[in-house]
Amino acid sequence: MLEPRDEMILRMVVRRSSIQEMCAATRYSSTKSVHDRLRFLEQEGYILPPVRPKTARSRLVTQKGVDYLRAHNYLSEEEARVYINGARFEQRDQGAEAGISER
């Protein structure tokens, strides 16, 4: 179970919020705190790291993260399906930009 602030950050990753927006919403006094929580969510497998540094909005929620949000009624089934399908296309496109090919 995630802490309330971590849940909020996870929901904001889905909405593509900026670090500053996350900081304001969670009432953290510094962006470093949000970065620390994002790293925690990455380590726990709820989100993927950004493809390139300094691109916080490029983070994607993993299937584990989507399942968590669905289980706690933060995402409807339709929203989850749309997000997952969109994230797959985006991840493929970001991989192509980074020179990673699909097999």
PyMOL commands that set and color helices and strands:
alter all, ss='L'
color gray80, all
select helices_A, chain A and resi 4-14+19-26+31-43+56-58+63-71+77-97
alter helices_A, ss='H'
color red, helices_A
deselect
rebuild
show_as cartoon
